[in-house]
Amino acid sequence: MAVLTPTVTLDQEINPWEAQSARFEFAARKLNLDEGLWKVLSSPSREVIVHFPVTMDDGRIEMFTGYRVQHSQARGPAKGGIRYSPDCTLDEVRALASWMTWKCAVVNIPFGGAKGGVICDPHKMSKGELERMTRRYTAEIIEFIGPEKDVPAPDVNTNEQTMAWIMDTYSMHMRQTVTSVVTGKPLTLGGSRGRTEATGRGVMVACDESLRYLKIPIDGCRVIIQGFGNVGSNAARLMMEHGYKIIGIAEKDGGLFNPNGIDVHQLVEYKYRNNTLLGFRGAEAMPSDELILSECDILIPAAMENVITSRNADKLRCRILVEGANGPTTAVADEILADKRIFVVPDILANSGGVTASYFEWVQDRQGYFWKEAIINEQLETILRDSFDDVVRYAEAHNVNNRIAAYMLAIDRVAHTIKQRGLYA
């Protein structure tokens, strides 16, 4: 099943917007999507680019560039994170916004898709500089966000403190406290219980359901996780407690391998104290690029985009690939994984626990009533199990792989909503 031709250059292959577009087009053809709806859904509805000044600690004025892309608001307010990165590009933000549209549709929650970002290196900025930059960025995009318009959330290099600054800035402009303008906030400011672990918990549910579907037992199932941030560390901890054997953890500065299993609780404590995995005595050091190619039952890329490409896909030795990150696998690599018969749970399903919990937070803020964590986790797992079943049934019915099935299901749901609403002219 060709999605992109094998003759594309590596730059084309790893361009996230090109990868998203290739998958959208393939799924749209399979659906025989109406040409007009194809045009509506194949590009974002709004792209905002802002350039703004920030006073640095030493008195210098620096200019920053920020983005907010809204792909679709057909099914409800746009939803998507904000990332801070020196590598942030408009194409990346575009792709992530569209993935959010499909992700929300796959789990059938009433949001569209958006994404934002600021080009900066947050590791070289003080807390004061980050706060001033965040508040100015918020002010620049303030007319485009809101509880009924577009609801941001944390992403790469942003966190609950960032969301608190955005919420406060928005509230000051509105002259009233508006907690539901963002999700991923501190509990004391209208955040939700279970939100921090939600994406990792969703990854675990995707693994559970994959093993159930393939009739493989959980006990002793060998897992390698690439990335040990919020998603990877919480997935590792929850899965170890659930009976999985975490044999490998790969990070940017190196990996750890122990065929008998890594004690994730000890590793979390070690990383907290040392800010690195290197030197941990409960496993052997191994280069990360080599580690993800080691034999295992489940491989979970849980960090950044383009980890699995045409350069390494044929060397993977996993039975199941569960995508905890957004866009970790290129479209060309998909073809190789299909030939290798690796069972893939795509990102728009596997990491949708985060946006599902964000939906719960948004609902709680609007209600002014907050739920117990047990209820949140139960509802989250129910939604993700049902969504997994929807995708694999769609794959079987249309004779496509899980990724194309997830795209087809999502596109079908969004297109149906647009047809029901009609086009305003």
Helices and strands as residue ranges (DSSP letters): H 10-14, H 16-31, H 35-41, E 46-55, E 61-72, E 78-85, H 90-106, E 112-119, G 122-124, H 127-141, G 142-144, E 150-154, H 160-174, G 179-181, G 187-189, H 195-214, E 222-226, H 230-241, E 245-251, E 254-257, H 264-274, E 284-286, H 288-291, E 298-301, G 313-315, E 320-322, H 331-339, E 343-345, H 347-350, H 353-367, H 373-398, H 402-421
